[in-house]
């Protein structure tokens, strides 16, 4: 049964979760859907036409431009945590879904782990333990 589920997952395409630094360092197959997380870059949100929008997602070290055609969540704003689902073509990220959280201190655990692994994020609650 588990091998059948794995086969189904591979056929449908597995979604990987990465921050911009990982995506830029480790090229991904153009057809692979991934989740990219980080912060919406300040002063980067641009309305292009009708419902098409561009903005940058940053992990504070690297940024990737995102294009999205649709309505952004009410909680979406610059400097806030965001997760986008889509594909990266080596130049920009084409998002099919954008998720945002309301609290400026919120960041999904997976993004924090990825950023800590990259050495570009220190959880403030853990920082006090290090001092």
C-alpha positions in Angstrom: 0.0 0.0 0.0 2.8 2.5 0.9 4.6 1.9 -2.4 1.3 2.6 -4.2 1.0 5.9 -2.3 4.6 6.8 -3.1 4.0 6.0 -6.8 0.9 8.3 -6.8 2.9 11.1 -5.1 5.7 10.9 -7.7 3.2 10.8 -10.6 1.4 13.9 -9.2 4.6 15.7 -8.4 5.8 16.2 -4.8 5.7 19.7 -3.4 9.0 20.7 -1.8 9.3 23.5 0.8 12.2 25.9 0.4 13.4 29.4 1.2 14.9 31.6 -1.6 18.5 30.8 -0.7 17.9 27.1 -1.1 16.1 27.5 -4.4 18.8 29.7 -5.9 21.6 27.3 -4.7 19.8 24.0 -5.6 18.1 24.2 -9.0 14.8 22.6 -9.2 13.1 20.9 -12.2 11.0 23.5 -14.0 7.8 21.4 -13.7 8.1 20.7 -10.0 5.6 22.5 -7.8 7.2 23.8 -4.7 6.3 25.9 -1.7 8.5 28.9 -1.1 8.4 30.8 2.2 9.8 33.9 3.7 8.9 37.6 4.0 7.3 39.8 1.5 10.0 42.3 0.5 9.4 45.9 1.5 8.5 48.2 -1.4 8.3 45.3 -3.8 4.6 44.8 -4.4 3.5 46.0 -7.8 0.1 45.8 -9.6 0.9 45.0 -13.2 -2.5 44.7 -14.9 -6.0 43.6 -14.0 -5.3 41.0 -11.3 -1.6 40.3 -12.0 0.8 41.2 -9.2 4.5 40.9 -8.6 6.5 41.0 -5.4 9.6 39.6 -3.9 9.9 36.9 -1.2 13.0 37.2 0.8 14.8 35.1 3.5 16.8 38.3 4.4 19.8 37.0 2.4 18.3 36.3 -1.1 15.1 37.3 -2.8 13.1 35.8 -5.6 10.5 37.7 -7.7 7.0 36.2 -7.6 4.3 36.7 -10.2 0.7 35.9 -9.1 -2.5 36.3 -11.1 -5.4 36.5 -8.6 -6.6 38.1 -5.5 -4.1 38.3 -2.6 -5.3 37.3 0.9 -6.5 40.1 3.1 -3.6 39.5 5.5 -0.9 39.9 2.8 1.4 42.9 3.3 5.0 43.9 2.9 7.4 42.7 5.6 5.0 39.9 6.6 5.4 36.1 6.4 4.2 34.5 3.2 4.1 31.1 1.6 3.6 30.8 -2.2 2.9 27.6 -4.1 4.0 27.3 -7.7 7.0 26.8 -10.0 10.4 28.5 -10.3 11.8 28.8 -13.9 15.3 29.8 -12.8 14.5 33.5 -13.1 11.2 34.1 -11.3 8.5 32.2 -9.3 5.1 31.7 -10.9 2.6 31.4 -8.0 -0.7 29.6 -8.2 -1.5 30.2 -4.5 -0.4 32.8 -1.9 -0.9 32.3 1.9 -0.3 35.0 4.5 -0.5 35.3 8.2 -1.7 38.3 10.3 1.0 38.5 12.9 4.3 40.1 12.0 6.1 37.7 14.4 4.5 34.7 12.8 6.6 32.5 10.6 5.8 28.8 9.8 8.0 26.3 11.6 9.2 24.9 8.3 10.5 28.3 7.1 12.2 28.9 10.4 13.9 25.5 10.2 15.0 26.1 6.6 16.3 29.6 7.5 18.1 28.3 10.6 19.7 25.5 8.5 20.9 28.3 6.1 22.3 30.2 9.1 20.1 33.3 8.3 17.6 33.2 11.1 17.8 33.0 14.8 14.6 32.4 16.7 14.4 35.3 19.2 13.1 33.0 21.9 16.2 30.8 21.4 18.5 33.8 21.1 18.2 34.6 24.8 19.3 31.1 25.6 22.4 31.6 23.6 23.4 34.9 25.3 
